[in-house]
Amino acid sequence: MTIDRVPTTEELKRIIQHLPLNGKALLMVLASSGMRIGEATQLKLSDVDLTRNRLSPSPQPVR
């Protein structure tokens, strides 16, 4: 059995060093927002509010 844990800030910094730019952006969104990977990968430009520094993912249909 394995136990999931949150990576430390230092671990995230080391991981980010090895990612391409789009991977760095995705990891930063996931680490700082608490979004699920599916929510983050479905973000649209209209979901980003740079004035208020907010991400507001559009609701996704339930499958």
PyMOL CGO cylinders between C-alpha atoms (Angstrom):
from pymol import cmd
from pymol.cgo import CYLINDER

trace = [
    CYLINDER, 0.00, 0.00, 0.00, 1.25, 3.48, -0.82, 0.3, 1, 1, 1, 1, 1, 1,
    CYLINDER, 1.25, 3.48, -0.82, 0.34, 6.72, 0.87, 0.3, 1, 1, 1, 1, 1, 1,
    CYLINDER, 0.34, 6.72, 0.87, -0.04, 9.83, -1.27, 0.3, 1, 1, 1, 1, 1, 1,
    CYLINDER, -0.04, 9.83, -1.27, 1.67, 12.96, -0.04, 0.3, 1, 1, 1, 1, 1, 1,
    CYLINDER, 1.67, 12.96, -0.04, 2.04, 16.52, -1.22, 0.3, 1, 1, 1, 1, 1, 1,
    CYLINDER, 2.04, 16.52, -1.22, 5.48, 17.26, -2.66, 0.3, 1, 1, 1, 1, 1, 1,
    CYLINDER, 5.48, 17.26, -2.66, 7.54, 19.83, -0.80, 0.3, 1, 1, 1, 1, 1, 1,
    CYLINDER, 7.54, 19.83, -0.80, 8.35, 23.20, -2.35, 0.3, 1, 1, 1, 1, 1, 1,
    CYLINDER, 8.35, 23.20, -2.35, 11.92, 22.02, -2.94, 0.3, 1, 1, 1, 1, 1, 1,
    CYLINDER, 11.92, 22.02, -2.94, 10.71, 18.86, -4.69, 0.3, 1, 1, 1, 1, 1, 1,
    CYLINDER, 10.71, 18.86, -4.69, 8.43, 20.92, -6.94, 0.3, 1, 1, 1, 1, 1, 1,
    CYLINDER, 8.43, 20.92, -6.94, 11.33, 23.24, -7.81, 0.3, 1, 1, 1, 1, 1, 1,
    CYLINDER, 11.33, 23.24, -7.81, 13.49, 20.27, -8.81, 0.3, 1, 1, 1, 1, 1, 1,
    CYLINDER, 13.49, 20.27, -8.81, 10.70, 18.73, -10.90, 0.3, 1, 1, 1, 1, 1, 1,
    CYLINDER, 10.70, 18.73, -10.90, 9.98, 22.04, -12.67, 0.3, 1, 1, 1, 1, 1, 1,
    CYLINDER, 9.98, 22.04, -12.67, 13.60, 22.32, -13.79, 0.3, 1, 1, 1, 1, 1, 1,
    CYLINDER, 13.60, 22.32, -13.79, 13.10, 19.27, -16.02, 0.3, 1, 1, 1, 1, 1, 1,
    CYLINDER, 13.10, 19.27, -16.02, 9.81, 20.27, -17.65, 0.3, 1, 1, 1, 1, 1, 1,
    CYLINDER, 9.81, 20.27, -17.65, 9.13, 22.13, -20.90, 0.3, 1, 1, 1, 1, 1, 1,
    CYLINDER, 9.13, 22.13, -20.90, 7.43, 25.52, -20.60, 0.3, 1, 1, 1, 1, 1, 1,
    CYLINDER, 7.43, 25.52, -20.60, 3.87, 24.16, -20.94, 0.3, 1, 1, 1, 1, 1, 1,
    CYLINDER, 3.87, 24.16, -20.94, 4.62, 21.48, -18.31, 0.3, 1, 1, 1, 1, 1, 1,
    CYLINDER, 4.62, 21.48, -18.31, 5.93, 24.14, -15.94, 0.3, 1, 1, 1, 1, 1, 1,
    CYLINDER, 5.93, 24.14, -15.94, 2.76, 26.19, -16.42, 0.3, 1, 1, 1, 1, 1, 1,
    CYLINDER, 2.76, 26.19, -16.42, 0.52, 23.16, -15.82, 0.3, 1, 1, 1, 1, 1, 1,
    CYLINDER, 0.52, 23.16, -15.82, 2.41, 22.10, -12.70, 0.3, 1, 1, 1, 1, 1, 1,
    CYLINDER, 2.41, 22.10, -12.70, 2.30, 25.62, -11.27, 0.3, 1, 1, 1, 1, 1, 1,
    CYLINDER, 2.30, 25.62, -11.27, -1.48, 25.83, -11.86, 0.3, 1, 1, 1, 1, 1, 1,
    CYLINDER, -1.48, 25.83, -11.86, -2.04, 22.44, -10.24, 0.3, 1, 1, 1, 1, 1, 1,
    CYLINDER, -2.04, 22.44, -10.24, 0.23, 23.13, -7.28, 0.3, 1, 1, 1, 1, 1, 1,
    CYLINDER, 0.23, 23.13, -7.28, -1.15, 26.58, -6.54, 0.3, 1, 1, 1, 1, 1, 1,
    CYLINDER, -1.15, 26.58, -6.54, -4.85, 26.16, -7.25, 0.3, 1, 1, 1, 1, 1, 1,
    CYLINDER, -4.85, 26.16, -7.25, -5.92, 22.75, -6.04, 0.3, 1, 1, 1, 1, 1, 1,
    CYLINDER, -5.92, 22.75, -6.04, -7.51, 22.08, -9.43, 0.3, 1, 1, 1, 1, 1, 1,
    CYLINDER, -7.51, 22.08, -9.43, -7.75, 18.57, -10.74, 0.3, 1, 1, 1, 1, 1, 1,
    CYLINDER, -7.75, 18.57, -10.74, -5.75, 17.74, -13.84, 0.3, 1, 1, 1, 1, 1, 1,
    CYLINDER, -5.75, 17.74, -13.84, -8.94, 17.50, -15.94, 0.3, 1, 1, 1, 1, 1, 1,
    CYLINDER, -8.94, 17.50, -15.94, -10.06, 20.96, -14.86, 0.3, 1, 1, 1, 1, 1, 1,
    CYLINDER, -10.06, 20.96, -14.86, -6.65, 22.49, -15.54, 0.3, 1, 1, 1, 1, 1, 1,
    CYLINDER, -6.65, 22.49, -15.54, -6.30, 20.96, -18.99, 0.3, 1, 1, 1, 1, 1, 1,
    CYLINDER, -6.30, 20.96, -18.99, -9.75, 22.21, -19.98, 0.3, 1, 1, 1, 1, 1, 1,
    CYLINDER, -9.75, 22.21, -19.98, -9.07, 25.85, -19.03, 0.3, 1, 1, 1, 1, 1, 1,
    CYLINDER, -9.07, 25.85, -19.03, -9.90, 28.37, -21.72, 0.3, 1, 1, 1, 1, 1, 1,
    CYLINDER, -9.90, 28.37, -21.72, -8.57, 31.89, -22.07, 0.3, 1, 1, 1, 1, 1, 1,
    CYLINDER, -8.57, 31.89, -22.07, -12.00, 33.17, -21.02, 0.3, 1, 1, 1, 1, 1, 1,
    CYLINDER, -12.00, 33.17, -21.02, -11.52, 31.34, -17.67, 0.3, 1, 1, 1, 1, 1, 1,
    CYLINDER, -11.52, 31.34, -17.67, -8.47, 33.50, -16.85, 0.3, 1, 1, 1, 1, 1, 1,
    CYLINDER, -8.47, 33.50, -16.85, -8.94, 36.89, -15.17, 0.3, 1, 1, 1, 1, 1, 1,
    CYLINDER, -8.94, 36.89, -15.17, -5.55, 38.62, -15.05, 0.3, 1, 1, 1, 1, 1, 1,
    CYLINDER, -5.55, 38.62, -15.05, -7.04, 41.76, -13.51, 0.3, 1, 1, 1, 1, 1, 1,
    CYLINDER, -7.04, 41.76, -13.51, -8.19, 39.89, -10.39, 0.3, 1, 1, 1, 1, 1, 1,
    CYLINDER, -8.19, 39.89, -10.39, -5.55, 37.11, -10.61, 0.3, 1, 1, 1, 1, 1, 1,
    CYLINDER, -5.55, 37.11, -10.61, -8.22, 34.39, -10.74, 0.3, 1, 1, 1, 1, 1, 1,
    CYLINDER, -8.22, 34.39, -10.74, -8.91, 31.21, -12.63, 0.3, 1, 1, 1, 1, 1, 1,
    CYLINDER, -8.91, 31.21, -12.63, -12.57, 30.31, -12.96, 0.3, 1, 1, 1, 1, 1, 1,
    CYLINDER, -12.57, 30.31, -12.96, -12.89, 27.00, -14.79, 0.3, 1, 1, 1, 1, 1, 1,
    CYLINDER, -12.89, 27.00, -14.79, -16.08, 26.57, -16.77, 0.3, 1, 1, 1, 1, 1, 1,
    CYLINDER, -16.08, 26.57, -16.77, -18.35, 23.82, -15.43, 0.3, 1, 1, 1, 1, 1, 1,
    CYLINDER, -18.35, 23.82, -15.43, -17.71, 20.51, -17.17, 0.3, 1, 1, 1, 1, 1, 1,
    CYLINDER, -17.71, 20.51, -17.17, -20.54, 18.16, -18.12, 0.3, 1, 1, 1, 1, 1, 1,
    CYLINDER, -20.54, 18.16, -18.12, -20.87, 15.07, -15.94, 0.3, 1, 1, 1, 1, 1, 1,
    CYLINDER, -20.87, 15.07, -15.94, -20.10, 11.86, -17.81, 0.3, 1, 1, 1, 1, 1, 1,
]
cmd.load_cgo(trace, "trace")
